[in-house]
Amino acid sequence: MTKVGQVWRRLCIVSCLLLTGLVFSGCQTDNANKPDSNFSAVPGIETVAAGGTAPASQVGTMASTNTASGTNQPSSEIIKSGEVLVITFADLPPPPMPAFDQRVRDDGTITLIHNHVFQAAGKRVGDLEREIHDFYVPRYYINLTVTVRNSPERFYYVGGEVRLPNKLPWVNGITVTKAIASAGGFTDFANKRSVKLIRADGKKQTINFNKVLDHPELDPLVFPDDRIHVSRTIW
């Protein structure tokens, strides 16, 4: 081999070594600027470096998820007049206190121990629980857990001159005319001008069905354990 050939060979070897070193050092620089997570990147998810702050969009998503799945959030169920609530007091010293079966009055109130009146209608169940707790603790008790829930299925009664006199399951919002319709409607001998509504506490009210048709505001609500009696016409 001539001297010229040996020189060219050495120059090629040196050039290859220099090029390899430059490529390797570039890869090292790029990797040094990336956090080593040991996980493959997931499309659509930004990587947050250790000690960094997540993007605002991700923070909002996480907060919404936590709020929606939280178990300590109060119930959003709204209490209505006429509903029957069962209120229990727990974590009290013996003897245990019985549950209170309370119908929400027409004015939206209930009365519990020590004759204290609470406004219940229009409130969420969880809010009413907190209000009852905060009134009795620490004024009367050191520890108290209040639970408010809807009463088990309740009924009202329709009798007299209706086609299907019976005991019927109560639902919130039922009125006298709807109750009569649920009992099959009037018979041919019904006195529609004298429909008796007898409340669970014994109070009585007379409804003229013919007037109610033109004035729905005269159609009273029916509450659990109420009785409706349709009398027979005398002609």
Rosetta silent file (secondary structure, phi, psi, omega in degrees, C-alpha in Angstrom):
SEQUENCE: MTKVGQVWRRLCIVSCLLLTGLVFSGCQTDNANKPDSNFSAVPGIETVAAGGTAPASQVGTMASTNTASGTNQPSSEIIKSGEVLVITFADLPPPPMPAFDQRVRDDGTITLIHNHVFQAAGKRVGDLEREIHDFYVPRYYINLTVTVRNSPERFYYVGGEVRLPNKLPWVNGITVTKAIASAGGFTDFANKRSVKLIRADGKKQTINFNKVLDHPELDPLVFPDDRIHVSRTIW
SCORE:     score description
SCORE:     0.000 S_00000001
   1 L     0.000  135.388 -178.636    0.000    0.000    0.000 S_00000001
   2 L   -74.907  165.101  179.547    1.336    3.447   -0.946 S_00000001
   3 H   -64.224  -35.153  179.619    1.842    6.197    1.556 S_00000001
   4 H   -64.256  -41.468  179.807   -1.024    8.201    0.025 S_00000001
   5 H   -64.483  -40.058  179.525   -3.436    5.298    0.556 S_00000001
   6 H   -63.746  -38.529 -179.910   -2.379    4.916    4.190 S_00000001
   7 H   -64.404  -45.438  179.856   -3.028    8.626    4.842 S_00000001
   8 H   -63.115  -37.652  179.767   -6.538    8.455    3.352 S_00000001
   9 H   -63.572  -43.798 -179.379   -7.333    5.382    5.385 S_00000001
  10 H   -65.723  -39.235  178.267   -6.325    7.104    8.642 S_00000001
  11 H   -63.197  -39.000  178.983   -8.347   10.216    7.750 S_00000001
  12 H   -64.912  -42.593 -179.364  -11.491    8.092    7.159 S_00000001
  13 H   -63.193  -45.199 -179.899  -11.111    6.330   10.519 S_00000001
  14 H   -62.562  -41.649 -179.864  -10.649    9.633   12.389 S_00000001
  15 H   -63.458  -41.699  179.117  -13.690   11.166   10.604 S_00000001
  16 H   -63.086  -41.316 -179.486  -15.890    8.181   11.532 S_00000001
  17 H   -64.996  -42.788  179.442  -14.858    8.395   15.178 S_00000001
  18 H   -63.347  -42.016 -179.329  -15.592   12.147   15.334 S_00000001
  19 H   -65.442  -41.637  178.490  -19.036   11.711   13.723 S_00000001
  20 H   -62.345  -40.357  179.113  -19.960    8.900   16.122 S_00000001
  21 H   -64.202  -40.512  179.215  -18.976   11.062   19.118 S_00000001
  22 H   -64.271  -43.396  179.422  -21.089   13.993   17.932 S_00000001
  23 H   -63.128  -43.960 -178.455  -24.211   11.809   17.455 S_00000001
  24 H   -64.245  -42.486 -179.227  -23.811   10.187   20.869 S_00000001
  25 H   -67.069  -32.626  177.255  -23.350   13.496   22.691 S_00000001
  26 H   -66.057  -40.937  178.099  -26.527   14.895   21.015 S_00000001
  27 H   -63.853  -39.769  179.718  -28.629   11.952   22.264 S_00000001
  28 H   -62.227  -41.438 -178.419  -27.305   12.424   25.776 S_00000001
  29 H   -64.478  -42.502 -178.968  -28.310   16.124   25.741 S_00000001
  30 H   -65.213  -43.167 -178.677  -31.885   15.386   24.591 S_00000001
  31 H   -67.678  -30.844 -178.145  -32.428   12.664   27.211 S_00000001
  32 H   -68.551  -24.924 -178.588  -31.050   14.845   29.988 S_00000001
  33 L   -86.821   -1.982 -179.434  -33.837   17.402   29.372 S_00000001
  34 L  -111.153  137.616  176.705  -36.637   14.795   29.765 S_00000001
  35 L   -69.947  142.408  179.572  -37.841   13.378   33.112 S_00000001
  36 L   -89.477   99.192 -177.316  -37.307    9.674   33.515 S_00000001
  37 L   -95.387  -13.304 -177.766  -40.803    8.367   34.335 S_00000001
  38 L    64.837    9.967  177.881  -40.097    4.716   33.370 S_00000001
  39 L  -124.488  151.015  176.975  -43.569    4.747   31.683 S_00000001
  40 L   -73.831  147.344 -179.816  -44.524    5.118   28.059 S_00000001
  41 L   -69.018  139.218  178.038  -46.144    8.395   27.105 S_00000001
  42 L  -102.656  127.528 -178.299  -49.951    8.259   26.828 S_00000001
  43 L   -59.256  136.374  176.916  -51.445   10.304   23.978 S_00000001
  44 L    87.816   -7.226 -179.639  -53.449   13.312   25.196 S_00000001
  45 L  -113.427  120.893  179.454  -51.928   13.337   28.723 S_00000001
  46 L   -79.847  140.820  178.168  -49.283   15.939   29.514 S_00000001
  47 L   -86.239  131.275  179.294  -46.345   14.866   31.630 S_00000001
  48 L  -107.526  124.178 -178.846  -45.752   16.969   34.737 S_00000001
  49 L   -67.419  155.502  179.627  -42.203   17.106   36.046 S_00000001
  50 L   -58.932  131.109 -179.561  -41.540   16.317   39.710 S_00000001
  51 L    84.690   -3.677 -179.560  -42.268   19.359   41.825 S_00000001
  52 L   -87.787 -179.278 -178.571  -44.180   21.016   38.965 S_00000001
  53 L  -114.929  136.463 -179.666  -47.812   22.117   38.790 S_00000001
  54 L   -68.652  150.926  177.381  -50.452   20.395   36.715 S_00000001
  55 L   -58.395  153.309 -176.331  -52.093   22.443   33.955 S_00000001
  56 H   -59.759  -36.120 -179.314  -55.200   24.329   34.996 S_00000001
  57 H   -63.846  -37.983  178.478  -57.414   22.178   32.758 S_00000001
  58 H   -70.827  -37.484  179.851  -56.248   19.023   34.521 S_00000001
  59 H   -63.283  -42.761  179.785  -56.701   20.563   37.965 S_00000001
  60 H   -63.068  -40.082  179.229  -60.293   21.525   37.135 S_00000001
  61 H   -64.151  -43.766 -179.341  -61.038   18.013   35.881 S_00000001
  62 H   -65.270  -39.875 -179.717  -59.627   16.384   39.004 S_00000001
  63 H   -65.203  -40.428  179.932  -61.552   18.723   41.294 S_00000001
  64 H   -65.346  -39.605  179.380  -64.817   18.031   39.494 S_00000001
  65 H   -64.131  -43.528 -179.410  -64.250   14.291   39.705 S_00000001
  66 H   -64.601  -38.474 -179.600  -63.521   14.411   43.412 S_00000001
  67 H   -66.924  -41.840 -176.723  -66.604   16.505   44.100 S_00000001
  68 H   -68.661  -32.150 -176.197  -68.884   14.252   42.109 S_00000001
  69 H   -97.210    0.176 -177.269  -67.649   11.069   43.759 S_00000001
  70 L   -65.454  139.020 -178.982  -67.338   12.422   47.298 S_00000001
  71 L   -91.729   -8.677 -178.447  -69.312   10.477   49.884 S_00000001
  72 L   -95.750    5.148  179.990  -69.544   13.359   52.341 S_00000001
  73 L   -75.216  138.828  179.582  -71.662   15.542   50.095 S_00000001
  74 L   -66.425  152.210  177.260  -75.178   16.216   51.469 S_00000001
  75 L   -63.095  142.591 -179.520  -78.120   14.644   49.709 S_00000001
  76 L   -92.293    4.781 -179.024  -79.655   16.870   47.067 S_00000001
  77 L   -67.355  127.230 -178.630  -83.167   15.538   47.704 S_00000001
  78 E   -92.401  131.055  179.700  -85.554   18.420   48.386 S_00000001
  79 L   -81.830  140.481 -179.235  -88.143   17.949   51.134 S_00000001
  80 L  -122.620  156.153  175.322  -91.747   18.851   50.297 S_00000001
  81 L   -60.406  141.074 -179.790  -94.846   19.574   52.369 S_00000001
  82 L    93.808  -20.465  178.036  -96.872   16.433   53.041 S_00000001
  83 L   -68.844  148.475  176.334  -93.894   14.081   53.005 S_00000001
  84 E  -103.082  121.971 -178.053  -93.449   11.802   55.980 S_00000001
  85 E  -108.814  145.002  172.266  -89.928   11.859   57.421 S_00000001
  86 E  -109.846  115.808 -178.696  -88.314    9.470   59.855 S_00000001
  87 E  -109.755  122.602  179.013  -85.786   11.297   62.058 S_00000001
  88 E  -117.106  142.402  176.533  -83.470    9.217   64.212 S_00000001
  89 E  -111.187  123.899 -179.508  -81.041   10.405   66.898 S_00000001
  90 E  -123.101  173.887  179.791  -77.992    8.191   67.494 S_00000001
  91 L    63.256   32.013  176.908  -74.795    8.287   69.584 S_00000001
  92 L  -105.380  156.389  175.716  -76.730    9.331   72.679 S_00000001
  93 L   -66.545  153.470  179.477  -76.360    7.861   76.166 S_00000001
  94 L   -64.851  156.509    1.591  -78.921    5.173   77.066 S_00000001
  95 L   -75.345  153.650 -178.842  -81.821    4.741   77.078 S_00000001
  96 L   -64.585  148.582 -179.154  -82.003    4.947   73.269 S_00000001
  97 L   -92.994  133.644 -179.562  -84.317    7.574   71.804 S_00000001
  98 L   -68.562  160.130  177.247  -87.102    6.335   69.498 S_00000001
  99 L   -72.576  150.576  179.544  -87.321    7.477   65.911 S_00000001
 100 E  -103.352  121.471  177.900  -89.596   10.398   65.135 S_00000001
 101 E   -99.849  104.379 -171.302  -92.202    9.833   62.424 S_00000001
 102 E  -122.998  127.895  171.262  -93.076   13.344   61.278 S_00000001
 103 E   -89.272  131.566  178.598  -95.303   14.549   58.464 S_00000001
 104 L   -70.009  120.205 -175.710  -94.171   17.863   57.058 S_00000001
 105 L   -66.796  172.085  179.733  -97.070   20.244   57.732 S_00000001
 106 L   -59.937  -31.086  179.073  -98.722   22.468   55.153 S_00000001
 107 L   -85.320    3.712  174.942  -96.519   25.353   56.354 S_00000001
 108 L    86.749   11.511 -174.792  -93.424   23.188   55.796 S_00000001
 109 E  -108.321  160.924  170.023  -92.508   22.640   59.463 S_00000001
 110 E  -133.899  158.816  179.214  -91.888   19.679   61.767 S_00000001
 111 E  -123.093  128.257 -179.554  -91.635   19.564   65.572 S_00000001
 112 E  -116.950 -163.333 -174.469  -89.010   17.492   67.403 S_00000001
 113 H   -58.854  154.284 -174.453  -87.895   17.048   71.017 S_00000001
 114 H    62.262   21.409  176.538  -88.083   20.004   73.393 S_00000001
 115 H    54.268   32.903  178.116  -90.951   21.184   71.143 S_00000001
 116 E   -87.727  133.906 -178.106  -88.558   22.888   68.778 S_00000001
 117 E   -96.945  130.209  177.544  -89.986   23.663   65.347 S_00000001
 118 E  -116.692  139.108  172.049  -87.791   23.218   62.255 S_00000001
 119 E   -80.947  117.711 -174.793  -88.533   24.454   58.762 S_00000001
 120 L  -108.569  -42.858 -175.807  -88.168   21.348   56.594 S_00000001
 121 L   -63.098  137.852  179.579  -89.921   21.964   53.261 S_00000001
 122 L    88.930   -5.374 -179.579  -87.677   23.401   50.570 S_00000001
 123 L  -104.459  155.971  172.400  -84.480   22.177   52.231 S_00000001
 124 E   -76.017  151.482 -178.663  -82.145   19.396   51.245 S_00000001
 125 H   -57.058  -45.729 -179.024  -82.128   16.344   53.493 S_00000001
 126 H   -63.375  -36.371  178.643  -78.462   16.850   54.383 S_00000001
 127 H   -67.316  -39.286  178.159  -79.019   20.514   55.246 S_00000001
 128 H   -66.274  -39.360  177.456  -81.903   19.639   57.583 S_00000001
 129 H   -58.774  -45.343 -179.644  -79.763   16.995   59.298 S_00000001
 130 H   -65.784  -39.556 -179.424  -77.036   19.562   59.977 S_00000001
 131 H   -64.173  -42.710  178.264  -79.517   22.151   61.223 S_00000001
 132 H   -63.552  -45.227  179.481  -81.073   19.692   63.695 S_00000001
 133 H   -59.324  -47.878 -175.314  -77.630   18.598   64.896 S_00000001
 134 H   -67.479  -24.398  177.642  -76.376   22.152   65.360 S_00000001
 135 H   -74.639  -41.263 -174.429  -79.447   23.117   67.392 S_00000001
 136 H   -87.572  -19.915 -179.042  -79.158   20.253   69.909 S_00000001
 137 L  -115.767  125.534    2.150  -75.329   20.125   70.144 S_00000001
 138 L   -97.667   17.717 -175.233  -73.938   21.310   72.494 S_00000001
 139 L   -59.471  -42.597 -177.498  -77.074   22.956   73.900 S_00000001
 140 L  -119.172  -29.953 -175.282  -78.615   19.649   75.021 S_00000001
 141 L  -132.984  154.951  176.502  -76.215   16.863   74.019 S_00000001
 142 L   -85.242  -46.537  179.161  -72.478   16.368   73.673 S_00000001
 143 L  -122.336  141.599  179.383  -72.639   13.858   70.838 S_00000001
 144 L  -162.777  130.688  173.089  -75.476   13.409   68.374 S_00000001
 145 E  -117.036  122.932 -176.496  -75.880   11.867   64.946 S_00000001
 146 E  -107.517  132.366  176.611  -79.032   12.866   63.075 S_00000001
 147 E  -126.407  128.062  177.833  -80.459   10.858   60.189 S_00000001
 148 E  -118.167  128.970  178.314  -83.405   12.016   58.089 S_00000001
 149 E  -147.111  162.992  177.664  -85.041    9.682   55.585 S_00000001
 150 E   -72.757  144.887  179.118  -88.364    9.182   53.886 S_00000001
 151 L   -68.118  153.733  172.623  -90.862    6.984   55.676 S_00000001
 152 L   -57.440  172.231 -173.024  -91.647    3.529   54.263 S_00000001
 153 L   -52.734  132.277  178.899  -94.615    3.297   51.932 S_00000001
 154 L  -116.882  167.738 -173.063  -97.724    5.020   53.256 S_00000001
 155 E  -134.776  160.546  167.489 -101.341    4.828   52.163 S_00000001
 156 E  -129.324  169.103 -171.013 -104.559    6.821   51.853 S_00000001
 157 E  -128.545  136.143  176.591 -108.090    5.467   51.650 S_00000001
 158 E  -125.749  125.057 -178.852 -110.937    6.106   49.208 S_00000001
 159 E  -140.321 -178.135 -179.058 -114.415    4.772   49.954 S_00000001
 160 E    87.475 -141.196 -173.748 -118.089    5.329   49.328 S_00000001
 161 L   -84.006   64.697  170.373 -119.463    5.875   45.845 S_00000001
 162 E  -124.463  158.050 -173.504 -116.335    5.151   43.822 S_00000001
 163 L   -73.343  -30.166 -178.453 -115.893    2.224   41.465 S_00000001
 164 L  -131.696   68.653  178.867 -112.832    0.740   43.186 S_00000001
 165 L   -60.550  133.450 -173.887 -112.885    1.676   46.897 S_00000001
 166 E  -170.943  171.214  168.206 -109.552    0.674   48.337 S_00000001
 167 E   -90.329  127.071 -173.894 -106.415    1.512   50.248 S_00000001
 168 E  -123.126  146.337  179.579 -103.994    3.128   47.805 S_00000001
 169 E   -67.551  132.720 -178.925 -100.250    3.894   48.035 S_00000001
 170 L   -80.414  138.439  172.480  -99.589    7.541   48.789 S_00000001
 171 L  -130.256  148.836 -178.270  -97.366    9.596   46.491 S_00000001
 172 L   -64.149  134.307  177.918  -96.338   13.187   46.953 S_00000001
 173 L    96.884   -2.861  179.288  -98.580   15.635   45.102 S_00000001
 174 L   -69.230  135.939  178.322 -101.738   13.488   45.061 S_00000001
 175 E  -114.209  175.544 -178.408 -104.930   15.550   45.307 S_00000001
 176 H   -61.472  -46.185 -179.054 -108.555   14.623   46.053 S_00000001
 177 H   -64.833  -38.867  177.629 -109.564   14.528   42.385 S_00000001
 178 H   -67.438  -37.005  178.810 -106.522   12.440   41.470 S_00000001
 179 H   -64.466  -41.387  178.465 -107.224   10.087   44.375 S_00000001
 180 H   -65.435  -39.773  177.104 -110.799    9.566   43.188 S_00000001
 181 H   -62.781  -37.664  178.787 -109.544    8.903   39.661 S_00000001
 182 H   -66.911  -22.558  178.314 -107.102    6.322   41.074 S_00000001
 183 L   -93.939   17.702  175.303 -110.100    4.609   42.682 S_00000001
 184 L    92.521   -2.234 -179.923 -111.852    4.211   39.324 S_00000001
 185 L    87.524 -179.340 -177.500 -113.857    7.436   39.433 S_00000001
 186 E   -75.240  152.699  167.211 -117.376    8.094   40.675 S_00000001
 187 L   -82.975  175.791  179.855 -120.279    5.670   40.461 S_00000001
 188 L   -69.523  -14.970 -176.147 -123.563    6.764   38.919 S_00000001
 189 L  -106.839   12.244 -175.908 -124.946    7.456   42.397 S_00000001
 190 E   -74.392  140.643  173.031 -122.090    9.630   43.708 S_00000001
 191 E   -92.869   94.948 -173.894 -122.812   13.002   45.251 S_00000001
 192 E   -72.151  -14.829 -179.342 -120.027   14.987   43.616 S_00000001
 193 E   -87.061   -3.967 -177.181 -120.923   18.130   45.528 S_00000001
 194 E  -140.486   73.421  177.110 -120.160   16.561   48.897 S_00000001
 195 E   -97.391  122.060 -176.510 -116.811   14.731   48.918 S_00000001
 196 E   -92.646  128.508  172.560 -115.473   14.335   52.441 S_00000001
 197 E  -111.432  116.852 -177.208 -111.750   14.574   53.140 S_00000001
 198 E  -111.893  114.171 -178.229 -110.904   13.292   56.617 S_00000001
 199 L   -72.314  164.060 -179.881 -107.381   14.032   57.781 S_00000001
 200 L   -62.982  -26.203  179.367 -105.312   11.633   59.848 S_00000001
 201 L   -89.917    5.083  176.417 -105.776   13.914   62.866 S_00000001
 202 L    98.357  -11.385  179.086 -109.594   13.838   62.501 S_00000001
 203 L   -68.050  143.235 -175.886 -110.122   17.207   60.815 S_00000001
 204 E  -119.641  149.931  179.467 -112.757   17.160   58.083 S_00000001
 205 E  -144.535  138.368  179.258 -113.181   19.112   54.876 S_00000001
 206 E  -106.695  130.024 -177.931 -115.975   19.053   52.264 S_00000001
 207 E  -117.496  131.555  173.840 -115.068   19.445   48.608 S_00000001
 208 L   -92.651  105.237 -174.879 -117.461   20.284   45.786 S_00000001
 209 H   -60.781  -35.638 -178.887 -116.034   18.321   42.884 S_00000001
 210 H   -63.729  -35.425  178.087 -117.980   20.349   40.328 S_00000001
 211 H   -74.502  -35.107 -178.731 -116.335   23.571   41.502 S_00000001
 212 H   -62.023  -32.384 -179.946 -112.881   22.036   41.583 S_00000001
 213 H   -59.604  -34.702  179.650 -113.100   21.332   37.847 S_00000001
 214 H   -93.939  -17.875 -177.992 -113.212   25.084   37.192 S_00000001
 215 L  -133.134   83.041 -177.507 -110.997   26.090   40.123 S_00000001
 216 H   -58.201  -23.458  179.832 -108.068   23.657   40.533 S_00000001
 217 H   -66.268  -13.970  178.253 -106.783   25.700   43.483 S_00000001
 218 H   -89.158    1.859 -178.912 -109.716   24.275   45.478 S_00000001
 219 L   -90.416  101.274 -173.505 -108.399   20.726   45.006 S_00000001
 220 L   -74.554  154.663  174.617 -106.636   19.938   48.321 S_00000001
 221 E   -71.785  149.952  175.595 -103.599   17.711   48.691 S_00000001
 222 L  -105.862  133.984 -179.443 -104.012   14.264   50.197 S_00000001
 223 L  -111.979  163.992  179.618 -101.550   13.186   52.896 S_00000001
 224 L   -53.787  139.343  178.640 -100.698    9.719   54.249 S_00000001
 225 L    72.638    6.057  172.521 -103.499    8.080   56.273 S_00000001
 226 L   -71.989  155.808  177.939 -106.091   10.563   54.974 S_00000001
 227 E  -124.750  137.275  176.528 -109.523    9.201   54.079 S_00000001
 228 E  -117.104  126.920  179.229 -111.772   10.276   51.229 S_00000001
 229 E  -125.997  125.118  178.161 -115.456    9.369   51.378 S_00000001
 230 E  -102.938  116.440 -177.634 -117.891    9.996   48.545 S_00000001
 231 E   -79.643  167.452 -178.870 -121.466   10.013   49.772 S_00000001
 232 E   -93.355  136.568  178.566 -124.505    8.759   47.844 S_00000001
 233 L   -69.270  150.766 -176.376 -126.851   11.215   46.260 S_00000001
 234 L   -92.758   -0.163  175.310 -130.422   11.244   47.626 S_00000001
 235 L  -139.978    0.000    0.000 -132.035   11.554   44.178 S_00000001
